[in-house]
Amino acid sequence: MSTLAQEVARRRTFAIISHPDAGKTTLTEKLLLYGGAIQMAGAVRARGAQRRTRSDWLAIERERGISVTASVMSFEHAGLAFNLLDTPGHEDFSEDTYRTLSAVDSAVMVLDAARGIEARTRKLFEVCRLRDVPIVTFVNKIDREGREPFDLLDEIEKTLALDVTPLAWPIGMGGTLKGVYDLIGDRVLLAPRLSEAEGEVERAEAIPLALEDGRLDALVGAEAAARLREEVALVRGACPPFDLGAFRAGHLTPVYFGSALRNFGVRELLDGIGRLAPAPGLRPAEPQPVAPDGEEVTGFVFKVQANMDPLHRDRMAFFRQCSGRFRRGMKLTHLRSGKAITVASPVFFLARERGLAEEAYPGDIVGIPNHGSLRIGDTLTEGSAIRFTGIPNFAPEILRRVRLDDPMKAKQLRRALENLSEEGVSRLFKPLNGSAWIVGVVGPLQFDVLAHRIRSEYDLRAGFEDAPFETARWIAGGEKSEIERFVSANSQAMAEDPDGALVFLARNAWALGRAQEDFPKLTFAAVREQA
Ligand code: G4P
């Protein structure tokens, strides 16, 4: 196998999806411990604890350093290279999360054993399903009283319409938790005592032991052993056997049980991701999908962070590599502008040797500092004219009009709004009738964040007022004359996005429905793929 093929084969690029409080931060931290990224783990913890409140979130977000290091965490374990992409915790940032999910090859779904599938887990799962991202399930917090494991499996199967196959089974739960039984390897993993577990890599080795073996009774107690045998018989009867193909196609989820806090079952999960989750594969692109072992470097930008250094107004574009071997100093072609860019100072996210790496492979994320030329959805290649597809741009759900406190600074404000909208979290619309800009977001907290950043990063004062619009749709399709007719019939509700694409700002759902009825040849897209 070539070096490139070997490097591709050992990459696992994944994200963790969960409802807030299910344990994503704790699990991330424990996973990083396996890669020796202990300092980084501290950073994750600090962030998890602080982002709970609004003001703390702002404070932490100002320390851009932390949020960037924690955006991508790369670590090595058992000969594999893992790239864990962080997704923002607050639901107002869901759009950012959706795009991050377009850059992974698999996801871990963390459930709280007492709560099961919650609203946000479900929403995020649906996004994964759009792309058939394979999902490994981790039922967390089994050190506390939770719901019956059968009940949880049933819920996953029913609410997500997904086959479930447990690969491990808890021996007791909460106060009676003894350990976990590995259903594939027929091994018992004993739960550590709390004092042993805190902050450390799992020490206990799994003990190979058949279910029927009498020693199991001595190990976990006769009652727990009998119950385990009974439950495993039921599980094996009721759940389909694990099928790698079905998992990789996104139709079946393997389920692990454990406790992130007590660092129990985490190594099994990590080994499971290593063994089962796919290495980088074919990526959807036009005119044809891109295979990872192609010699030419290709990839796309899925996230942009502006103003990481307020003095220099630079941005960091997060580039998901899809093929080839990337080297520092490479020249890549930026498809949208047709220009060549030299990637002189890429940022690699290796936990231990951050910044020292000189090369990257498919599945890796490379941070590319730039001055605003790179945008979400942009494709970079060594020359071929391909375009990666499927990086969504969602219609904002809340629209407000920008109010500038000092009209002399309109130009500066426009620049600030454009810069910030390039990060992709807010949308900027310029009404065609010349009235003040409209900003759209997916969650209302974004307005506070925007106002705060406009003040602190650009020294401008702006506010956001109610606008008479509820939603926005990108207009496409139809003859030019049809579009012109639509624009003149709705002149007070038309706007352009910063790319010059035509947008209809609808007063409410009724107005949108009416417009669609009156102009059946036009499409009103709620999601626009990045130009
Ligand atoms: P999140 O990122 O998904 O929002 O969750 P996070 O890891 O911050 O965990 C949420 C809470 O659940 C934390 O408690 C955390 O300690 C706890 N937790 C995580 N995993 C487990 C587990 O396996 N077992 C138990 N019993 N608890 C777990 P907290 O009190 O809200 O925060 P903290 O004071 O511990 O930081």
Boltz pocket constraint, residues with backbone or C-beta under 6 A from the ligand:
constraints:
  - pocket:
      binder: B
      contacts: [[A, 18], [A, 19], [A, 20], [A, 21], [A, 22], [A, 23], [A, 24], [A, 25], [A, 26], [A, 27], [A, 48], [A, 49], [A, 89], [A, 140], [A, 141], [A, 142], [A, 143], [A, 144], [A, 258], [A, 259], [A, 260], [A, 261], [A, 262]]
      max_distance: 6.0
